């Protein structure tokens, strides 16, 4: 199978590793020369193209499947729309116009599309309730990934990632230094985010469907912070209620919405498809970071 990964960054590079190691051909697409260097170092075939520039997409090779994992770089809703909506549509149009189009597209979305459920459970059947301009953009992109692809004979799948963590993104200081605001954490290790997408491609499942990509255990933030502090051999951080955090000065409205949002994401469907997580909970996923911290005080940013 030949897979093109558009936006071959944090998850895409790991996905490329996993696919390549299992004998697949992988092309990693990045906008910048620096990004291409990372693709080359990973042993993947590099192609420079920008999803928001349709003319550049002619350089993409023919493939069996495309994974759209491009990032807007943490910028606002307008930038997100350019990448996730316009960029995704450009990629779909590019392959739809070829005589040898792709068979499958997987778009990596976010569990943020569910909005707030006051700590309740959500799954693939839960109605979407985006509460920010950016998550509204993600919902629109999901429609393109499923409906627009179907219109041109491509089977689209939406992989909704929970909060990503892993090498370079453990962010221990956030929980060791505190204060930690109440609520739930829905997480997935980078290796499992990539592994789930690889599994969906190889097993040929969930065509035309969304799949929640999250680990087994939504974590209470206070309990997680206490576990992490104990594992690292330090005092537990200060705790903070949502009300106290929301009363702080200088918070933007999007930040307030994120603080209010609480839900627990179920991975029952992903499990039922047959995917086995490498890191079923944060206890396994954070082990490398904990060991690095205990050994030399490292905050886990270079444990790979």
NUTIVEX-772312 format. One record per residue (C-alpha): residue number from 1; y, x, z. Coordinates in steps of 0.2 Angstrom, whole numbers. Each point is the difference from the previous one (the first is absolute). Layout:
% NUTIVEX-772312
{i->NUM y->Y x->X z->Z};
...
% end
This chain:
% NUTIVEX-772312
{i->1 y->0 x->0 z->0};
{i->2 y->17 x->6 z->-4};
{i->3 y->14 x->-5 z->13};
{i->4 y->18 x->2 z->-2};
{i->5 y->10 x->0 z->16};
{i->6 y->18 x->-4 z->-2};
{i->7 y->10 x->7 z->15};
{i->8 y->-13 x->13 z->5};
{i->9 y->7 x->4 z->17};
{i->10 y->-6 x->-2 z->17};
{i->11 y->-15 x->-12 z->-3};
{i->12 y->-1 x->4 z->-18};
{i->13 y->-4 x->18 z->2};
{i->14 y->-14 x->-4 z->12};
{i->15 y->-7 x->-14 z->-11};
{i->16 y->0 x->13 z->-14};
{i->17 y->-10 x->12 z->11};
{i->18 y->-13 x->-13 z->4};
{i->19 y->-1 x->-6 z->-18};
{i->20 y->-1 x->18 z->-7};
{i->21 y->-13 x->5 z->12};
{i->22 y->-11 x->-15 z->-5};
{i->23 y->1 x->6 z->-19};
{i->24 y->14 x->-11 z->-6};
{i->25 y->14 x->5 z->-11};
{i->26 y->17 x->-2 z->8};
{i->27 y->18 x->2 z->-6};
{i->28 y->14 x->1 z->13};
{i->29 y->17 x->-6 z->-6};
{i->30 y->16 x->5 z->9};
{i->31 y->18 x->-1 z->-5};
{i->32 y->5 x->18 z->5};
{i->33 y->-5 x->17 z->-4};
{i->34 y->-3 x->4 z->19};
{i->35 y->-11 x->-15 z->1};
{i->36 y->-10 x->6 z->-15};
{i->37 y->-3 x->16 z->9};
{i->38 y->-9 x->-9 z->14};
{i->39 y->-11 x->-10 z->-13};
{i->40 y->-5 x->17 z->-8};
{i->41 y->-4 x->8 z->17};
{i->42 y->-11 x->-15 z->4};
{i->43 y->-10 x->4 z->-16};
{i->44 y->5 x->-16 z->-9};
{i->45 y->7 x->-2 z->-18};
{i->46 y->19 x->-1 z->2};
{i->47 y->12 x->-11 z->-11};
{i->48 y->18 x->-1 z->3};
{i->49 y->7 x->-18 z->-3};
{i->50 y->11 x->-12 z->9};
{i->51 y->-6 x->-18 z->2};
{i->52 y->18 x->-6 z->-1};
{i->53 y->3 x->9 z->-16};
{i->54 y->-11 x->-10 z->-13};
{i->55 y->1 x->14 z->-14};
{i->56 y->-7 x->13 z->12};
{i->57 y->-16 x->-10 z->2};
{i->58 y->-6 x->3 z->-18};
{i->59 y->-6 x->17 z->8};
{i->60 y->-13 x->-9 z->11};
{i->61 y->-18 x->2 z->-6};
{i->62 y->-11 x->-14 z->-5};
{i->63 y->-11 x->-4 z->15};
{i->64 y->-13 x->-12 z->8};
{i->65 y->11 x->-4 z->15};
{i->66 y->18 x->2 z->7};
{i->67 y->5 x->1 z->18};
{i->68 y->18 x->-3 z->3};
{i->69 y->5 x->9 z->16};
{i->70 y->18 x->4 z->-4};
{i->71 y->13 x->1 z->14};
{i->72 y->18 x->-5 z->1};
{i->73 y->3 x->14 z->12};
{i->74 y->5 x->-10 z->15};
{i->75 y->15 x->-7 z->-9};
{i->76 y->7 x->-17 z->0};
{i->77 y->-6 x->-16 z->-9};
{i->78 y->9 x->4 z->-16};
{i->79 y->-9 x->16 z->-2};
{i->80 y->-16 x->-8 z->5};
{i->81 y->2 x->-13 z->-13};
{i->82 y->3 x->13 z->-14};
{i->83 y->-17 x->9 z->5};
{i->84 y->-11 x->-14 z->6};
{i->85 y->5 x->-14 z->-12};
{i->86 y->8 x->8 z->-15};
{i->87 y->-11 x->16 z->1};
{i->88 y->-16 x->-10 z->2};
{i->89 y->4 x->-12 z->-14};
{i->90 y->4 x->15 z->-11};
{i->91 y->-17 x->8 z->3};
{i->92 y->-9 x->-16 z->-3};
{i->93 y->10 x->-3 z->-16};
{i->94 y->-4 x->18 z->-6};
{i->95 y->-19 x->-2 z->2};
{i->96 y->1 x->-18 z->-7};
{i->97 y->7 x->6 z->-16};
{i->98 y->-14 x->13 z->-3};
{i->99 y->-15 x->-4 z->-11};
{i->100 y->-10 x->8 z->14};
{i->101 y->8 x->-8 z->16};
{i->102 y->-6 x->3 z->18};
{i->103 y->-13 x->-12 z->7};
{i->104 y->6 x->1 z->18};
{i->105 y->16 x->2 z->10};
{i->106 y->2 x->2 z->19};
{i->107 y->17 x->-2 z->8};
{i->108 y->3 x->7 z->17};
{i->109 y->10 x->-12 z->10};
{i->110 y->4 x->-2 z->19};
{i->111 y->-6 x->-12 z->14};
{i->112 y->19 x->-2 z->2};
{i->113 y->-1 x->-15 z->-12};
{i->114 y->-7 x->-11 z->14};
{i->115 y->15 x->1 z->11};
{i->116 y->-1 x->-5 z->18};
{i->117 y->-15 x->-9 z->8};
{i->118 y->5 x->2 z->18};
{i->119 y->-15 x->11 z->3};
{i->120 y->-12 x->-11 z->-9};
{i->121 y->-14 x->5 z->-13};
{i->122 y->3 x->0 z->-18};
{i->123 y->-12 x->3 z->-15};
{i->124 y->0 x->-2 z->-19};
{i->125 y->1 x->-19 z->2};
{i->126 y->16 x->0 z->10};
{i->127 y->15 x->-6 z->-9};
{i->128 y->13 x->14 z->-4};
{i->129 y->16 x->-1 z->10};
{i->130 y->11 x->15 z->-5};
{i->131 y->15 x->2 z->12};
{i->132 y->10 x->14 z->-8};
{i->133 y->7 x->2 z->-17};
{i->134 y->-12 x->15 z->-2};
{i->135 y->-16 x->-10 z->4};
{i->136 y->6 x->-14 z->-11};
{i->137 y->0 x->13 z->-14};
{i->138 y->-18 x->5 z->5};
{i->139 y->-5 x->-18 z->-2};
{i->140 y->7 x->-1 z->-17};
{i->141 y->-8 x->16 z->-5};
{i->142 y->-17 x->-7 z->6};
{i->143 y->2 x->-15 z->-11};
{i->144 y->3 x->12 z->-15};
{i->145 y->-16 x->10 z->5};
{i->146 y->-11 x->-15 z->0};
{i->147 y->8 x->-13 z->-12};
{i->148 y->9 x->11 z->-13};
{i->149 y->-15 x->11 z->-2};
{i->150 y->-11 x->-15 z->-2};
{i->151 y->11 x->-6 z->-14};
{i->152 y->-4 x->16 z->-10};
{i->153 y->-18 x->2 z->4};
{i->154 y->1 x->12 z->15};
{i->155 y->-8 x->-4 z->17};
{i->156 y->12 x->3 z->14};
{i->157 y->-4 x->3 z->18};
{i->158 y->13 x->1 z->14};
{i->159 y->-5 x->13 z->14};
{i->160 y->11 x->-5 z->15};
{i->161 y->2 x->16 z->11};
{i->162 y->3 x->-1 z->18};
{i->163 y->11 x->14 z->8};
{i->164 y->-6 x->17 z->-8};
{i->165 y->-3 x->15 z->11};
{i->166 y->-9 x->16 z->-2};
{i->167 y->4 x->19 z->-4};
{i->168 y->19 x->2 z->1};
{i->169 y->3 x->-18 z->6};
{i->170 y->-7 x->-1 z->17};
{i->171 y->18 x->-1 z->8};
{i->172 y->-6 x->3 z->17};
{i->173 y->17 x->2 z->7};
{i->174 y->3 x->-19 z->-3};
{i->175 y->-13 x->-4 z->13};
{i->176 y->0 x->15 z->11};
{i->177 y->19 x->0 z->3};
{i->178 y->3 x->-18 z->0};
{i->179 y->6 x->-13 z->4};
{i->180 y->-13 x->-10 z->-8};
{i->181 y->4 x->-18 z->-5};
{i->182 y->-13 x->-14 z->3};
{i->183 y->-10 x->-7 z->-14};
{i->184 y->-15 x->4 z->-11};
{i->185 y->-4 x->15 z->-11};
{i->186 y->-10 x->-3 z->-16};
{i->187 y->-5 x->17 z->-7};
{i->188 y->-11 x->8 z->-12};
{i->189 y->-4 x->19 z->-2};
{i->190 y->6 x->7 z->-17};
{i->191 y->-18 x->5 z->-4};
{i->192 y->-6 x->-18 z->2};
{i->193 y->15 x->-7 z->-10};
{i->194 y->-6 x->11 z->-14};
{i->195 y->-18 x->-3 z->3};
{i->196 y->2 x->-19 z->0};
{i->197 y->9 x->1 z->-17};
{i->198 y->-14 x->12 z->-7};
{i->199 y->-13 x->-12 z->7};
{i->200 y->8 x->-15 z->-9};
{i->201 y->0 x->10 z->-16};
{i->202 y->-18 x->6 z->1};
{i->203 y->-8 x->-16 z->6};
{i->204 y->10 x->-10 z->-12};
{i->205 y->4 x->-13 z->13};
{i->206 y->15 x->-11 z->5};
{i->207 y->7 x->-3 z->-18};
{i->208 y->15 x->-11 z->0};
{i->209 y->0 x->0 z->19};
{i->210 y->10 x->7 z->15};
{i->211 y->-9 x->11 z->12};
{i->212 y->7 x->5 z->17};
{i->213 y->-3 x->19 z->3};
{i->214 y->1 x->2 z->19};
{i->215 y->-11 x->7 z->13};
{i->216 y->-11 x->-9 z->12};
{i->217 y->12 x->-1 z->15};
{i->218 y->18 x->-7 z->0};
{i->219 y->7 x->11 z->15};
{i->220 y->12 x->-6 z->13};
{i->221 y->14 x->12 z->-1};
{i->222 y->1 x->3 z->19};
{i->223 y->-19 x->2 z->1};
{i->224 y->0 x->12 z->-15};
{i->225 y->15 x->11 z->8};
{i->226 y->-10 x->1 z->16};
{i->227 y->-16 x->5 z->-8};
{i->228 y->9 x->13 z->-11};
{i->229 y->9 x->7 z->15};
{i->230 y->-16 x->1 z->10};
{i->231 y->-9 x->9 z->-14};
{i->232 y->14 x->12 z->-2};
{i->233 y->1 x->4 z->19};
{i->234 y->18 x->-6 z->2};
{i->235 y->9 x->-14 z->10};
{i->236 y->0 x->-17 z->-8};
{i->237 y->16 x->-4 z->-8};
{i->238 y->13 x->-14 z->6};
{i->239 y->-4 x->-17 z->-6};
{i->240 y->13 x->-13 z->-7};
{i->241 y->-1 x->-18 z->-3};
{i->242 y->5 x->-7 z->-17};
{i->243 y->15 x->-9 z->8};
{i->244 y->7 x->16 z->8};
{i->245 y->-2 x->9 z->-17};
{i->246 y->8 x->-14 z->-9};
{i->247 y->15 x->1 z->12};
{i->248 y->3 x->18 z->-5};
{i->249 y->16 x->3 z->-9};
{i->250 y->1 x->6 z->-18};
{i->251 y->-16 x->-8 z->-7};
{i->252 y->0 x->-7 z->-17};
{i->253 y->-6 x->-17 z->-4};
{i->254 y->-15 x->7 z->-10};
{i->255 y->-5 x->11 z->15};
{i->256 y->2 x->-15 z->12};
{i->257 y->-12 x->-10 z->-12};
{i->258 y->-13 x->14 z->1};
{i->259 y->1 x->0 z->19};
{i->260 y->-3 x->-18 z->1};
{i->261 y->-14 x->0 z->-12};
{i->262 y->-18 x->0 z->8};
{i->263 y->-17 x->-3 z->-7};
{i->264 y->-18 x->5 z->0};
{i->265 y->-7 x->4 z->-17};
{i->266 y->-19 x->-3 z->-3};
{i->267 y->-10 x->11 z->-11};
{i->268 y->-15 x->-12 z->0};
{i->269 y->1 x->-2 z->-19};
{i->270 y->0 x->19 z->-4};
{i->271 y->-14 x->2 z->12};
{i->272 y->-10 x->-14 z->-9};
{i->273 y->2 x->8 z->-16};
{i->274 y->-10 x->15 z->7};
{i->275 y->14 x->13 z->3};
{i->276 y->-4 x->11 z->16};
{i->277 y->16 x->8 z->8};
{i->278 y->0 x->18 z->3};
{i->279 y->12 x->-3 z->15};
{i->280 y->-4 x->-18 z->6};
{i->281 y->13 x->1 z->14};
{i->282 y->15 x->12 z->5};
{i->283 y->-11 x->9 z->12};
{i->284 y->-9 x->8 z->-14};
{i->285 y->15 x->1 z->-12};
{i->286 y->11 x->9 z->13};
{i->287 y->-13 x->12 z->6};
{i->288 y->6 x->14 z->-11};
{i->289 y->18 x->-2 z->6};
{i->290 y->-5 x->-1 z->18};
{i->291 y->-10 x->16 z->-1};
{i->292 y->14 x->9 z->-9};
{i->293 y->12 x->-6 z->14};
{i->294 y->-11 x->5 z->14};
{i->295 y->-3 x->17 z->-8};
{i->296 y->18 x->6 z->-4};
{i->297 y->12 x->-15 z->3};
{i->298 y->0 x->-4 z->-19};
{i->299 y->6 x->-18 z->-4};
{i->300 y->-14 x->-1 z->-13};
{i->301 y->11 x->2 z->-15};
{i->302 y->-11 x->13 z->-8};
{i->303 y->-18 x->-5 z->5};
{i->304 y->-9 x->-2 z->-16};
% end
